[in-house]
């Protein structure tokens, strides 16, 4: 199937690649079908693209790649609609944003996906996780030149 996007043009995807978000995303409850696209230039980055609305695409990353201690803490009921047989099988993604200081991750409202059943849900975590966790630039390691 072909989906139109404003960021990538027309993209051909398989029907089985479509993820169903029965409740949509926060603020986009009517957008229920999404695809996860790889970024051609950055293997740490993906794009959650709405299949029915070309203008909605969100950069996403695995939050533990940048915040190794990150854990999603939600009530069991929050994950019930995903029909997970084991919560360890869930794919967790953080939506990437920008601030005046740089790149941010939304750790408060991650996207949780059951890849096997092609079901997704955005959840609100318990506790004090930030909506805009600032990623700090790490200085490049020095290399010996001689």
Number of C-alpha atoms within 10 A of each C-alpha: 11 11 17 17 18 12 12 12 10 12 12 10 15 9 10 10 14 19 24 20 23 16 15 18 18 13 7 11 11 13 19 20 18 25 21 19 18 15 13 8 7 8 9 13 15 21 20 20 26 24 24 15 15 16 13 17 21 16 19 25 21 19 21 13 10 13 13 9 8 12 13 17 14 13 12 9 8 15 19 11 15 23 13 17 10 8 14 9 12 19 13 21 23 23 23 21 17 12 10 6 9 11 15 20 26 20 24 22 22 23 23 22 23 24 15 11 13 16 22 28 25 21 19 19 18 12 10 8 17 14 17 17 17 16 15 11 8 6 6 6 6 6 6 5 4 3
